[in-house]
Amino acid sequence: MAGLCAARVLSQRFGEVLVIDHDELPGEPAFRRGVPQARHAHALLLSGQQRLQAWFPGLGGELLAHGALPFRGAQLRWFQAGGVRLRLRDADHSHPGALCSRPMLEHHVRARVAGLPNVALRHGHVEDVLAGRGARSAAVTVTGVRLAGDERLHADLVVDASGRAARSLRWLERLGLGCVAPPLSAVHVDMGYATRILRRDPGDGRDWRVAIVIGDPPSSAGVAFALEDEQWMVTLAGFHGDHPPTTASGWAEFAATLPDPAIAELIAESEPLSAIVPHRMAASLRRHVERLHQRQLAGGLVLLGDAVASFNPIYGQGISAAALQAEALATALDRCDGLGAGFVRTYNRLAGRAVAAPWRLSVGGDFALPQTTGAKPWGTALTISYLRRTLQTAQHDEVVAQRLVEVTHLLRPPSALLAPAVALRVLRPTPGAPPRLTPGPERAPAPAA
């Protein structure tokens, strides 16, 4: 999805765009080896929805026409910090969307990209970058890529959207041209999750189509999404070794330990359609591309998507953060005359800003657990305490609930939760629940989506 978003903005600024994928791409929505997380629940935040709709007009209607389910905020059940978040009124606050699987979303976006007259998609395995120093300048420039079989493709700009490994950095280092890898922040959560697809009765009487249940502290979580083809996708997750089992009985028992029974009841009442598929993620990673000086960079190469920041997947930020980075790429291209290190520096600054908010929200939730280790942002303990109070207030206060939606969907920065009109409501004393703004035994989860 990161590469497809990049291809869309590049198509408006270059004569020819080539998308190279390691997988043989399927002709219809399907799970594939190169996207193992596609077998697990995915959320597309409102910020991501807005950008995809702008780049691909009518995409939402196209998804609905092919079986996706219409979705509004009132159809979300969100249990966190000991209670259910207030459901916002459709007329005033919710945003229509389409519920579908990751393969279905990716298939339709890829078809739109492939339909652009100056874009081509092909299968191939990239093994190296082509790079060197200019004849008249000591500046390093990436000039293309080398594929398996020694096929060489030349390009004015290479976008590495290949994932969290960011292999292009290793290839540059091997060439010995003096380029520097960005500083890396890692937050170790030892997360394991397990997903199963269940049959969905078209006449299901539940008043929700998406359920999110997060423990307090967030040592376990579960999400259930209604999808196309009369399916539920249910993902259960646990941290620091407390992973959901992959046996049917153990998986159901893990769901029963969640603090809200909605997902456990769904599992008990629904027919399974798939095996239970596990996945593990040791740590969230962020490459601080914005910290590199221009002389440390190679012109003609940028990182995008998980290569810049790979978040704890429970927060549903990955696709939307990639879309924000693609938008940053478009802005940098429009601001700069060339594609040298100065352009890369401009893009890196914008990309750093794009991932700063989701990173702070994600790792804020991760550090609510004392076992979490790694690069802790300044003020995290206070953020955790204030956020827990915000989550509790959102269970009965519509103004706070709406602002929380805007922040978690990356429509506003986290600082928007500190606006006076919101903070006064969050800090207002309520019987039996005095505000706690100093680190203490209570641990609070970050918003998930």
LOKOLVEX-615603 format. One record per residue (C-alpha): y, x, z; residue in one letter. Coordinates in pm, whole numbers, padded with zeros to 5 digits, always signed. Each point is the difference from the previous one (the first is absolute). Example, Ala and Ser with C-alpha at 12.3 -4.5 7.8 and 13.67 -1.06 7.14 Angstrom:
! residues 2
-00450+01230+00780a/+00344+00137-00066s/
END
This chain:
! residues 449
+00000+00000+00000m/+00239+00290+00068a/-00060+00139-00347g/+00044-00340-00164l/+00329-00058+00180c/+00118+00345-00108a/-00106-00067-00360a/+00206-00319-00007r/+00325+00169+00101v/-00072+00301-00224l/-00057-00228-00298s/+00366-00100+00015q/+00119+00362-00004r/-00242+00198-00221f/-00121-00038-00354g/-00367+00040+00092e/-00189-00041+00328v/-00366+00091+00052l/-00197-00120+00304v/-00315+00204+00072i/-00264-00148+00229d/-00312+00179+00119h/-00201-00325-00015d/-00127-00178-00307e/+00222-00305+00044l/-00174-00340+00009p/+00099-00275-00240g/+00018-00259+00277e/+00076-00002+00374p/-00263+00216+00167a/-00046+00249+00281f/-00002+00359-00120r/-00080+00339+00143r/+00353+00138-00016g/+00137-00271+00230v/-00249-00029+00289p/+00248-00190+00217q/+00007-00281-00258a/-00313-00135+00173r/+00209-00073+00307h/+00280-00244+00076a/+00334+00080-00164h/+00345-00141+00059a/+00290+00012-00241l/+00320-00004+00205l/+00303-00195-00117l/+00179+00320-00099s/-00289+00087-00230g/-00022-00355-00134q/+00367+00002-00093q/-00024+00323-00195r/-00317-00097-00185l/+00154-00333-00095q/+00313+00176-00127a/-00202+00252-00205w/-00252-00258-00123f/+00172-00341-00023p/-00237-00290+00051g/-00270+00214+00165l/-00033-00237+00295g/-00055-00300-00224g/-00250+00197-00206e/-00202+00083+00311l/+00004-00363+00111l/-00117-00111-00344a/-00300+00233+00032h/-00112-00126+00339g/+00228+00159+00260a/+00102-00231+00282l/+00360-00103+00069p/+00115+00120+00339f/+00300-00061+00222r/+00094+00136+00341g/-00102-00320+00179a/-00360+00070-00107q/-00015+00322+00203l/-00155+00017+00347r/+00112+00324+00165w/-00124+00079+00351f/+00152+00306+00162q/+00137+00107+00340a/-00191-00276+00175g/+00101-00298-00210g/+00042-00161-00341v/+00319+00076-00188r/+00222-00296-00078l/-00069-00143-00344r/+00324-00020-00195l/+00098-00319-00178r/-00076+00010-00370d/+00330-00147-00111a/+00209+00263+00173d/-00191+00316+00054h/-00329+00048-00179s/-00043+00172-00335h/-00255-00131-00252p/-00264+00244-00108g/-00346+00025-00152a/-00310+00093+00196l/-00254+00202-00197c/-00225+00303+00029s/+00122+00353-00068r/-00214+00024-00319p/+00154-00320-00135m/+00356+00113+00070l/-00062+00344-00148e/-00169-00145-00309h/+00296-00220-00089h/+00258+00269+00073v/-00198+00248-00210r/-00020-00249-00287a/+00378-00041+00013r/+00051+00377-00003v/-00250+00048-00284a/+00188-00262-00199g/+00322+00202+00001l/+00056+00142-00350p/+00063+00359+00112n/-00270+00028+00269v/-00361+00111-00050a/-00281+00003+00258l/-00298+00232-00028r/-00294+00133+00196h/+00010+00366+00093g/-00047+00253+00277h/+00307+00213+00069v/-00100+00350+00112e/+00328+00189+00006d/+00371-00007-00073v/+00165+00205-00271l/+00295+00187+00144a/+00202+00316-00030g/+00344+00156+00020r/+00257-00043-00273g/+00087+00291-00231a/+00366-00008+00106r/-00039-00125+00355s/-00215+00073+00301a/-00041-00373+00058a/-00357-00133+00010v/-00078-00294-00228t/-00312-00212-00037v/-00055-00068-00368t/-00317-00211+00000g/-00358-00021+00120v/-00339+00142-00094r/-00293-00240-00019l/-00372+00066+00023a/-00120+00175-00314g/+00323+00200-00009d/+00195-00276-00174e/+00370+00064+00055r/+00261-00273+00008l/+00368+00094-00002h/+00263-00217+00169a/+00364+00007+00104d/-00094-00152+00339l/-00328-00014+00193v/-00043-00257+00280v/-00279+00074+00248d/-00111-00343+00121a/-00360+00110+00052s/-00015-00070+00374g/+00035+00164+00337r/-00158+00328-00111a/+00304+00075-00222a/-00208+00248-00202r/+00293+00114-00211s/+00133+00189+00303l/-00318+00207+00021r/+00009+00068-00373w/+00359+00121+00022l/-00086+00223+00294e/-00291+00151-00195r/+00239+00095-00281l/+00196+00216+00245g/+00344-00108-00119l/+00151-00017+00349g/+00021-00380+00032c/-00033-00128+00356v/-00205-00297+00119a/+00197-00255+00204p/-00033-00003+00381p/-00283-00234+00101l/-00003-00248+00289s/-00338-00135+00106a/-00067-00274+00256v/-00366-00007+00101h/-00138-00348+00064v/-00371+00035-00095d/+00004-00348-00148m/-00314-00173-00122g/-00011-00337-00167y/-00266-00222-00149a/+00037-00288-00245t/-00210-00291-00113r/+00062-00274-00256i/-00084-00353+00115l/-00025-00329-00186r/+00310-00219+00033r/-00042-00377-00002d/+00271-00149-00226p/+00034-00280+00254g/+00045+00239+00292d/+00214-00172+00261g/+00165+00309+00147r/+00378-00005+00006d/+00018+00367-00103w/-00098+00206-00303r/+00067+00336+00162v/-00083+00093+00359a/+00100+00325+00170i/-00127+00075+00350v/+00100+00320+00176i/-00117+00105+00345g/+00234+00095+00281d/+00015+00300+00001p/-00096+00017-00370p/-00341+00162+00044s/-00160-00261-00229s/+00116-00244-00264a/-00122-00249-00257g/+00144-00161-00311v/-00128-00285-00214a/+00136-00081-00346f/-00082-00300-00218a/-00059+00133-00353l/-00087-00115-00349e/-00347-00132-00087d/-00026-00193+00328e/-00031+00310+00215q/+00117+00133+00333w/+00040+00373+00044m/-00029+00102+00365v/+00078+00353+00117t/-00059+00115+00358l/+00145+00327+00125a/-00015+00226+00305g/+00155+00329+00103f/-00106+00325+00163h/-00372-00046-00045g/-00015-00370+00089d/-00097-00101-00353h/-00149-00333-00104p/-00376+00011-00066p/-00144-00066-00344t/-00286-00221+00116t/+00063-00374-00030a/-00048-00065+00369s/+00202+00301+00113g/+00283-00080-00240w/+00020-00359+00125a/-00012+00118+00361e/+00288+00240-00066f/+00204-00292-00140a/-00075-00199+00316a/+00172+00268+00211t/+00334-00059-00175l/+00251-00182+00224p/+00034-00300-00235d/-00313-00191-00113p/+00122-00096-00350a/-00181+00275-00191i/-00318-00011+00210a/-00023-00375-00059e/+00046+00051-00374l/-00285+00253-00006i/-00229-00230+00198a/+00063-00295-00231e/-00009+00176-00341s/-00280+00116-00228e/+00008+00374-00075p/+00022+00097-00367l/-00010+00379+00029s/-00126+00284+00210a/+00231+00146+00267i/+00189+00293-00151v/+00139+00270+00234p/+00284+00245-00049h/+00159+00266+00220r/+00339+00164+00015m/+00058+00289+00234a/+00378+00021-00012a/+00319-00134-00151s/+00171+00270-00208l/+00360+00054-00110r/+00122+00282-00219r/+00366+00056+00076h/+00105+00062-00359v/+00359-00065+00103e/+00005+00322+00207r/-00060+00237-00291l/+00289+00200-00138h/+00061-00003-00373q/-00112+00362-00041r/-00341-00088+00151q/-00071-00263-00267l/-00143-00009-00349a/+00193-00200-00254g/-00185-00265-00196g/-00237-00104+00280l/+00033-00273+00266v/-00241-00148+00254l/-00026-00377+00043l/-00203-00246+00208g/-00261+00128+00244d/+00082+00354-00112a/+00328-00044+00192v/-00113-00224+00286a/-00337-00151+00084s/+00033-00258+00277f/-00243-00157+00242n/-00134-00274-00232p/+00007-00270+00265i/+00375-00033-00054y/-00034-00089-00368g/+00284+00226-00114q/-00160+00216-00268g/+00067-00193-00323i/+00350-00105+00105s/+00093+00353+00107a/-00119+00127-00338a/+00217-00258-00173a/+00301+00114+00203l/-00069+00360-00105q/-00025-00108-00365a/+00340-00163+00039e/+00128+00328+00148a/-00138+00181-00306l/+00195-00233-00228a/+00319+00061+00201t/-00042+00378-00012a/-00059-00004-00376l/+00314-00207-00050d/+00209+00232+00217r/-00111+00335-00140c/+00052+00151-00343d/-00310+00219-00009g/-00349+00015+00151l/+00028+00335+00175g/-00017+00082+00368a/+00333-00173+00062g/-00145-00330-00122f/-00315+00050+00209v/+00217+00069+00305r/+00193-00324-00059t/-00321-00199-00038y/-00155+00159+00310n/+00296-00106+00212r/-00023-00358-00125l/-00380-00007+00040a/+00037+00130+00356g/+00234-00287+00080r/-00238-00249-00161a/-00292+00099+00226v/+00200+00063+00319a/+00000-00363+00118a/-00368-00081-00065p/-00099+00334+00152w/+00194-00070+00321r/-00151-00348+00030l/-00351+00126-00071s/-00006+00297+00235v/+00182-00200+00266g/-00300-00229+00009g/-00242+00293-00010d/+00160+00168+00302f/-00035-00318+00204a/-00347+00141+00069l/-00004+00300+00233p/-00284+00166-00197q/+00220+00035-00310t/+00113+00355-00071t/+00229+00160-00251g/+00364+00009-00105a/+00173-00257+00218k/+00347-00108-00117p/+00281+00028+00249w/+00043-00311+00216g/-00347-00137-00067t/-00069-00098+00363a/+00318-00206+00019l/-00070-00151-00341t/-00346-00112+00113i/+00140-00170+00309s/+00282-00177-00184y/-00229-00103-00283l/-00246-00162+00236r/+00281-00206+00145r/+00110-00090-00354t/-00351-00114-00090l/-00017-00218+00308q/+00340-00154-00072t/-00104-00075-00358a/-00264-00235+00141q/+00270-00254+00090h/+00332+00114-00152d/+00055-00076-00370e/+00288+00246-00046v/-00205+00292+00134v/-00310-00111-00191a/+00196-00005-00325q/+00151+00343+00059r/-00343+00139+00085l/-00131-00131-00334v/+00285+00172-00183e/-00064+00333+00173v/-00379+00002-00030t/+00027-00096-00368h/+00236+00296-00055l/+00293-00221-00098l/+00209+00142+00286r/-00021+00329+00193p/-00150+00003+00352p/+00353+00040+00140s/+00062-00363-00102a/-00205-00102+00305l/+00275+00154+00215l/+00282-00211-00144a/+00186-00172+00286p/-00098-00351-00108a/-00367+00102+00015v/+00007+00239+00297a/+00165-00257+00226l/-00282-00242-00068r/-00266+00268+00045v/+00147+00120+00331l/+00071-00346+00139r/-00205-00034+00320p/-00285-00247-00011t/-00195-00119+00305p/-00283+00237+00081g/+00074+00240-00286a/+00290+00234+00087p/+00099+00238-00278p/-00146+00349+00025r/+00201+00267-00178l/-00154+00311+00154t/-00346+00142-00064p/-00257-00161+00224g/-00362-00111+00010p/+00057-00274-00255e/-00061+00113-00355r/+00127-00195-00298a/-00128-00027-00355p/+00217+00033-00304a/+00028-00283-00250p/-00281-00027-00250a/-00003-00166-00335a/
END
